[in-house]
Amino acid sequence: MLHRATPERLSAFSDGVFAVLITVLVLELRPPELPTFKALLLLWPTWLSYAVSYLFIAIVWTNHHHLMRYATEATPRLLWFNFAHLFSVSLLPLSTAWMAVSKLAPQPVAFYAAVFFLVNATYICLTWELIHRSPGIEVPSTVRRIMHFRSVTTLCLFGVAALVALKYPLAGLGICICCLILYLRPDPRGVRMRRSPR
């Protein structure tokens, strides 16, 4: 059925997956056992874990939606890169729950950062397929270099975060949060990509 796929259908399917993941993520939140604000505050590792994950999914969704605007054809390569990207994002609820339950223990936080690494790696594959390999997209060489530098830099930082988290989990999580800031804007600041006229 791959030959029947279109960029619009692929984008709509992906949007549905992201929506489900955010719903699953929120449904995993549990209230404190005691009816006090103190009990609620004691759950700060859980709230921090889920807040970061919610922000992460929102940023990934925004960047994915931005990239899919440049899809002119749902090629088999694009389909599989997209499925790989969605699979990596689907690991986020599991890694978030484990990190929250463990109260930010080293190994769960390291696994969490490793999921970030995998999501970023598959995003790089999507970027390469949709922008770097597409002749119908006009992107100045400077912008391509900026996007490439951002992707590779954050990929390395997520890898470093996973290693650092094994000894300093809060520092590892902090590195992940800093990397997310770089993706708040899908395009480099002040730049808009254009399709070449047909």
MODELLER restraints for C-alpha pairs under 7 A, 6 or more apart:
rsr = mdl.restraints
at = mdl.atoms
rsr.add(forms.Gaussian(group=physical.xy_distance, feature=features.Distance(at['CA:2:A'], at['CA:76:A']), mean=6.94, stdev=0.5))
rsr.add(forms.Gaussian(group=physical.xy_distance, feature=features.Distance(at['CA:5:A'], at['CA:74:A']), mean=5.97, stdev=0.5))
rsr.add(forms.Gaussian(group=physical.xy_distance, feature=features.Distance(at['CA:6:A'], at['CA:73:A']), mean=6.35, stdev=0.5))
rsr.add(forms.Gaussian(group=physical.xy_distance, feature=features.Distance(at['CA:6:A'], at['CA:74:A']), mean=5.16, stdev=0.5))
rsr.add(forms.Gaussian(group=physical.xy_distance, feature=features.Distance(at['CA:7:A'], at['CA:71:A']), mean=5.81, stdev=0.5))
rsr.add(forms.Gaussian(group=physical.xy_distance, feature=features.Distance(at['CA:7:A'], at['CA:72:A']), mean=6.56, stdev=0.5))
rsr.add(forms.Gaussian(group=physical.xy_distance, feature=features.Distance(at['CA:7:A'], at['CA:73:A']), mean=5.87, stdev=0.5))
rsr.add(forms.Gaussian(group=physical.xy_distance, feature=features.Distance(at['CA:7:A'], at['CA:74:A']), mean=5.19, stdev=0.5))
rsr.add(forms.Gaussian(group=physical.xy_distance, feature=features.Distance(at['CA:11:A'], at['CA:68:A']), mean=6.38, stdev=0.5))
rsr.add(forms.Gaussian(group=physical.xy_distance, feature=features.Distance(at['CA:18:A'], at['CA:61:A']), mean=6.61, stdev=0.5))
rsr.add(forms.Gaussian(group=physical.xy_distance, feature=features.Distance(at['CA:21:A'], at['CA:90:A']), mean=6.59, stdev=0.5))
rsr.add(forms.Gaussian(group=physical.xy_distance, feature=features.Distance(at['CA:22:A'], at['CA:54:A']), mean=6.79, stdev=0.5))
rsr.add(forms.Gaussian(group=physical.xy_distance, feature=features.Distance(at['CA:25:A'], at['CA:93:A']), mean=5.32, stdev=0.5))
rsr.add(forms.Gaussian(group=physical.xy_distance, feature=features.Distance(at['CA:32:A'], at['CA:39:A']), mean=5.95, stdev=0.5))
rsr.add(forms.Gaussian(group=physical.xy_distance, feature=features.Distance(at['CA:32:A'], at['CA:40:A']), mean=5.80, stdev=0.5))
rsr.add(forms.Gaussian(group=physical.xy_distance, feature=features.Distance(at['CA:45:A'], at['CA:100:A']), mean=5.91, stdev=0.5))
rsr.add(forms.Gaussian(group=physical.xy_distance, feature=features.Distance(at['CA:45:A'], at['CA:103:A']), mean=5.40, stdev=0.5))
rsr.add(forms.Gaussian(group=physical.xy_distance, feature=features.Distance(at['CA:45:A'], at['CA:104:A']), mean=6.38, stdev=0.5))
rsr.add(forms.Gaussian(group=physical.xy_distance, feature=features.Distance(at['CA:46:A'], at['CA:100:A']), mean=4.43, stdev=0.5))
rsr.add(forms.Gaussian(group=physical.xy_distance, feature=features.Distance(at['CA:46:A'], at['CA:103:A']), mean=6.90, stdev=0.5))
rsr.add(forms.Gaussian(group=physical.xy_distance, feature=features.Distance(at['CA:49:A'], at['CA:96:A']), mean=5.99, stdev=0.5))
rsr.add(forms.Gaussian(group=physical.xy_distance, feature=features.Distance(at['CA:49:A'], at['CA:99:A']), mean=6.90, stdev=0.5))
rsr.add(forms.Gaussian(group=physical.xy_distance, feature=features.Distance(at['CA:49:A'], at['CA:100:A']), mean=5.83, stdev=0.5))
rsr.add(forms.Gaussian(group=physical.xy_distance, feature=features.Distance(at['CA:50:A'], at['CA:96:A']), mean=6.51, stdev=0.5))
rsr.add(forms.Gaussian(group=physical.xy_distance, feature=features.Distance(at['CA:53:A'], at['CA:96:A']), mean=6.82, stdev=0.5))
rsr.add(forms.Gaussian(group=physical.xy_distance, feature=features.Distance(at['CA:56:A'], at['CA:180:A']), mean=6.85, stdev=0.5))
rsr.add(forms.Gaussian(group=physical.xy_distance, feature=features.Distance(at['CA:59:A'], at['CA:183:A']), mean=6.69, stdev=0.5))
rsr.add(forms.Gaussian(group=physical.xy_distance, feature=features.Distance(at['CA:59:A'], at['CA:184:A']), mean=6.24, stdev=0.5))
rsr.add(forms.Gaussian(group=physical.xy_distance, feature=features.Distance(at['CA:63:A'], at['CA:186:A']), mean=5.14, stdev=0.5))
rsr.add(forms.Gaussian(group=physical.xy_distance, feature=features.Distance(at['CA:66:A'], at['CA:186:A']), mean=6.67, stdev=0.5))
rsr.add(forms.Gaussian(group=physical.xy_distance, feature=features.Distance(at['CA:67:A'], at['CA:127:A']), mean=6.97, stdev=0.5))
rsr.add(forms.Gaussian(group=physical.xy_distance, feature=features.Distance(at['CA:67:A'], at['CA:130:A']), mean=6.89, stdev=0.5))
rsr.add(forms.Gaussian(group=physical.xy_distance, feature=features.Distance(at['CA:70:A'], at['CA:130:A']), mean=6.26, stdev=0.5))
rsr.add(forms.Gaussian(group=physical.xy_distance, feature=features.Distance(at['CA:71:A'], at['CA:130:A']), mean=6.01, stdev=0.5))
rsr.add(forms.Gaussian(group=physical.xy_distance, feature=features.Distance(at['CA:78:A'], at['CA:126:A']), mean=6.96, stdev=0.5))
rsr.add(forms.Gaussian(group=physical.xy_distance, feature=features.Distance(at['CA:78:A'], at['CA:129:A']), mean=6.57, stdev=0.5))
rsr.add(forms.Gaussian(group=physical.xy_distance, feature=features.Distance(at['CA:81:A'], at['CA:122:A']), mean=6.67, stdev=0.5))
rsr.add(forms.Gaussian(group=physical.xy_distance, feature=features.Distance(at['CA:81:A'], at['CA:125:A']), mean=6.38, stdev=0.5))
rsr.add(forms.Gaussian(group=physical.xy_distance, feature=features.Distance(at['CA:81:A'], at['CA:126:A']), mean=5.97, stdev=0.5))
rsr.add(forms.Gaussian(group=physical.xy_distance, feature=features.Distance(at['CA:82:A'], at['CA:126:A']), mean=6.73, stdev=0.5))
rsr.add(forms.Gaussian(group=physical.xy_distance, feature=features.Distance(at['CA:84:A'], at['CA:122:A']), mean=6.36, stdev=0.5))
rsr.add(forms.Gaussian(group=physical.xy_distance, feature=features.Distance(at['CA:85:A'], at['CA:119:A']), mean=6.04, stdev=0.5))
rsr.add(forms.Gaussian(group=physical.xy_distance, feature=features.Distance(at['CA:85:A'], at['CA:122:A']), mean=4.94, stdev=0.5))
rsr.add(forms.Gaussian(group=physical.xy_distance, feature=features.Distance(at['CA:85:A'], at['CA:123:A']), mean=6.27, stdev=0.5))
rsr.add(forms.Gaussian(group=physical.xy_distance, feature=features.Distance(at['CA:88:A'], at['CA:115:A']), mean=6.66, stdev=0.5))
rsr.add(forms.Gaussian(group=physical.xy_distance, feature=features.Distance(at['CA:88:A'], at['CA:118:A']), mean=6.03, stdev=0.5))
rsr.add(forms.Gaussian(group=physical.xy_distance, feature=features.Distance(at['CA:88:A'], at['CA:119:A']), mean=5.19, stdev=0.5))
rsr.add(forms.Gaussian(group=physical.xy_distance, feature=features.Distance(at['CA:89:A'], at['CA:119:A']), mean=5.95, stdev=0.5))
rsr.add(forms.Gaussian(group=physical.xy_distance, feature=features.Distance(at['CA:91:A'], at['CA:115:A']), mean=6.83, stdev=0.5))
rsr.add(forms.Gaussian(group=physical.xy_distance, feature=features.Distance(at['CA:92:A'], at['CA:115:A']), mean=6.85, stdev=0.5))
rsr.add(forms.Gaussian(group=physical.xy_distance, feature=features.Distance(at['CA:95:A'], at['CA:108:A']), mean=6.94, stdev=0.5))
rsr.add(forms.Gaussian(group=physical.xy_distance, feature=features.Distance(at['CA:95:A'], at['CA:111:A']), mean=6.72, stdev=0.5))
rsr.add(forms.Gaussian(group=physical.xy_distance, feature=features.Distance(at['CA:95:A'], at['CA:112:A']), mean=5.22, stdev=0.5))
rsr.add(forms.Gaussian(group=physical.xy_distance, feature=features.Distance(at['CA:96:A'], at['CA:112:A']), mean=6.80, stdev=0.5))
rsr.add(forms.Gaussian(group=physical.xy_distance, feature=features.Distance(at['CA:98:A'], at['CA:108:A']), mean=6.03, stdev=0.5))
rsr.add(forms.Gaussian(group=physical.xy_distance, feature=features.Distance(at['CA:99:A'], at['CA:105:A']), mean=6.70, stdev=0.5))
rsr.add(forms.Gaussian(group=physical.xy_distance, feature=features.Distance(at['CA:99:A'], at['CA:108:A']), mean=4.88, stdev=0.5))
rsr.add(forms.Gaussian(group=physical.xy_distance, feature=features.Distance(at['CA:99:A'], at['CA:109:A']), mean=5.72, stdev=0.5))
rsr.add(forms.Gaussian(group=physical.xy_distance, feature=features.Distance(at['CA:104:A'], at['CA:169:A']), mean=6.52, stdev=0.5))
rsr.add(forms.Gaussian(group=physical.xy_distance, feature=features.Distance(at['CA:105:A'], at['CA:169:A']), mean=6.54, stdev=0.5))
rsr.add(forms.Gaussian(group=physical.xy_distance, feature=features.Distance(at['CA:106:A'], at['CA:165:A']), mean=5.45, stdev=0.5))
rsr.add(forms.Gaussian(group=physical.xy_distance, feature=features.Distance(at['CA:106:A'], at['CA:166:A']), mean=4.65, stdev=0.5))
rsr.add(forms.Gaussian(group=physical.xy_distance, feature=features.Distance(at['CA:106:A'], at['CA:167:A']), mean=6.21, stdev=0.5))
rsr.add(forms.Gaussian(group=physical.xy_distance, feature=features.Distance(at['CA:106:A'], at['CA:168:A']), mean=6.80, stdev=0.5))
rsr.add(forms.Gaussian(group=physical.xy_distance, feature=features.Distance(at['CA:106:A'], at['CA:169:A']), mean=4.93, stdev=0.5))
rsr.add(forms.Gaussian(group=physical.xy_distance, feature=features.Distance(at['CA:107:A'], at['CA:166:A']), mean=5.70, stdev=0.5))
rsr.add(forms.Gaussian(group=physical.xy_distance, feature=features.Distance(at['CA:109:A'], at['CA:165:A']), mean=6.00, stdev=0.5))
rsr.add(forms.Gaussian(group=physical.xy_distance, feature=features.Distance(at['CA:109:A'], at['CA:169:A']), mean=5.87, stdev=0.5))
rsr.add(forms.Gaussian(group=physical.xy_distance, feature=features.Distance(at['CA:109:A'], at['CA:173:A']), mean=6.85, stdev=0.5))
rsr.add(forms.Gaussian(group=physical.xy_distance, feature=features.Distance(at['CA:110:A'], at['CA:162:A']), mean=4.23, stdev=0.5))
rsr.add(forms.Gaussian(group=physical.xy_distance, feature=features.Distance(at['CA:110:A'], at['CA:163:A']), mean=6.57, stdev=0.5))
rsr.add(forms.Gaussian(group=physical.xy_distance, feature=features.Distance(at['CA:110:A'], at['CA:165:A']), mean=5.02, stdev=0.5))
rsr.add(forms.Gaussian(group=physical.xy_distance, feature=features.Distance(at['CA:110:A'], at['CA:166:A']), mean=5.85, stdev=0.5))
rsr.add(forms.Gaussian(group=physical.xy_distance, feature=features.Distance(at['CA:111:A'], at['CA:162:A']), mean=6.72, stdev=0.5))
rsr.add(forms.Gaussian(group=physical.xy_distance, feature=features.Distance(at['CA:113:A'], at['CA:158:A']), mean=5.90, stdev=0.5))
rsr.add(forms.Gaussian(group=physical.xy_distance, feature=features.Distance(at['CA:113:A'], at['CA:161:A']), mean=6.06, stdev=0.5))
rsr.add(forms.Gaussian(group=physical.xy_distance, feature=features.Distance(at['CA:113:A'], at['CA:162:A']), mean=4.87, stdev=0.5))
rsr.add(forms.Gaussian(group=physical.xy_distance, feature=features.Distance(at['CA:113:A'], at['CA:176:A']), mean=6.70, stdev=0.5))
rsr.add(forms.Gaussian(group=physical.xy_distance, feature=features.Distance(at['CA:114:A'], at['CA:158:A']), mean=6.85, stdev=0.5))
rsr.add(forms.Gaussian(group=physical.xy_distance, feature=features.Distance(at['CA:114:A'], at['CA:159:A']), mean=6.62, stdev=0.5))
rsr.add(forms.Gaussian(group=physical.xy_distance, feature=features.Distance(at['CA:114:A'], at['CA:162:A']), mean=5.63, stdev=0.5))
rsr.add(forms.Gaussian(group=physical.xy_distance, feature=features.Distance(at['CA:116:A'], at['CA:158:A']), mean=6.35, stdev=0.5))
rsr.add(forms.Gaussian(group=physical.xy_distance, feature=features.Distance(at['CA:117:A'], at['CA:155:A']), mean=5.74, stdev=0.5))
rsr.add(forms.Gaussian(group=physical.xy_distance, feature=features.Distance(at['CA:117:A'], at['CA:158:A']), mean=5.12, stdev=0.5))
rsr.add(forms.Gaussian(group=physical.xy_distance, feature=features.Distance(at['CA:117:A'], at['CA:159:A']), mean=6.09, stdev=0.5))
rsr.add(forms.Gaussian(group=physical.xy_distance, feature=features.Distance(at['CA:120:A'], at['CA:155:A']), mean=6.05, stdev=0.5))
rsr.add(forms.Gaussian(group=physical.xy_distance, feature=features.Distance(at['CA:121:A'], at['CA:155:A']), mean=6.66, stdev=0.5))
rsr.add(forms.Gaussian(group=physical.xy_distance, feature=features.Distance(at['CA:124:A'], at['CA:151:A']), mean=6.47, stdev=0.5))
rsr.add(forms.Gaussian(group=physical.xy_distance, feature=features.Distance(at['CA:131:A'], at['CA:137:A']), mean=6.41, stdev=0.5))
rsr.add(forms.Gaussian(group=physical.xy_distance, feature=features.Distance(at['CA:136:A'], at['CA:195:A']), mean=5.75, stdev=0.5))
rsr.add(forms.Gaussian(group=physical.xy_distance, feature=features.Distance(at['CA:136:A'], at['CA:196:A']), mean=5.36, stdev=0.5))
rsr.add(forms.Gaussian(group=physical.xy_distance, feature=features.Distance(at['CA:137:A'], at['CA:194:A']), mean=6.11, stdev=0.5))
rsr.add(forms.Gaussian(group=physical.xy_distance, feature=features.Distance(at['CA:137:A'], at['CA:195:A']), mean=4.55, stdev=0.5))
rsr.add(forms.Gaussian(group=physical.xy_distance, feature=features.Distance(at['CA:137:A'], at['CA:196:A']), mean=5.71, stdev=0.5))
rsr.add(forms.Gaussian(group=physical.xy_distance, feature=features.Distance(at['CA:138:A'], at['CA:193:A']), mean=6.25, stdev=0.5))
rsr.add(forms.Gaussian(group=physical.xy_distance, feature=features.Distance(at['CA:138:A'], at['CA:194:A']), mean=5.30, stdev=0.5))
rsr.add(forms.Gaussian(group=physical.xy_distance, feature=features.Distance(at['CA:138:A'], at['CA:195:A']), mean=5.54, stdev=0.5))
rsr.add(forms.Gaussian(group=physical.xy_distance, feature=features.Distance(at['CA:138:A'], at['CA:196:A']), mean=5.64, stdev=0.5))
rsr.add(forms.Gaussian(group=physical.xy_distance, feature=features.Distance(at['CA:139:A'], at['CA:193:A']), mean=5.62, stdev=0.5))
rsr.add(forms.Gaussian(group=physical.xy_distance, feature=features.Distance(at['CA:139:A'], at['CA:194:A']), mean=7.00, stdev=0.5))
rsr.add(forms.Gaussian(group=physical.xy_distance, feature=features.Distance(at['CA:154:A'], at['CA:179:A']), mean=5.83, stdev=0.5))
rsr.add(forms.Gaussian(group=physical.xy_distance, feature=features.Distance(at['CA:158:A'], at['CA:176:A']), mean=6.13, stdev=0.5))
rsr.add(forms.Gaussian(group=physical.xy_distance, feature=features.Distance(at['CA:161:A'], at['CA:172:A']), mean=4.27, stdev=0.5))
rsr.add(forms.Gaussian(group=physical.xy_distance, feature=features.Distance(at['CA:161:A'], at['CA:173:A']), mean=6.88, stdev=0.5))
rsr.add(forms.Gaussian(group=physical.xy_distance, feature=features.Distance(at['CA:161:A'], at['CA:175:A']), mean=5.82, stdev=0.5))
rsr.add(forms.Gaussian(group=physical.xy_distance, feature=features.Distance(at['CA:161:A'], at['CA:176:A']), mean=6.57, stdev=0.5))
rsr.add(forms.Gaussian(group=physical.xy_distance, feature=features.Distance(at['CA:162:A'], at['CA:172:A']), mean=6.31, stdev=0.5))
rsr.add(forms.Gaussian(group=physical.xy_distance, feature=features.Distance(at['CA:164:A'], at['CA:171:A']), mean=6.97, stdev=0.5))
rsr.add(forms.Gaussian(group=physical.xy_distance, feature=features.Distance(at['CA:164:A'], at['CA:172:A']), mean=5.32, stdev=0.5))
rsr.add(forms.Gaussian(group=physical.xy_distance, feature=features.Distance(at['CA:165:A'], at['CA:171:A']), mean=6.51, stdev=0.5))
rsr.add(forms.Gaussian(group=physical.xy_distance, feature=features.Distance(at['CA:165:A'], at['CA:172:A']), mean=4.33, stdev=0.5))
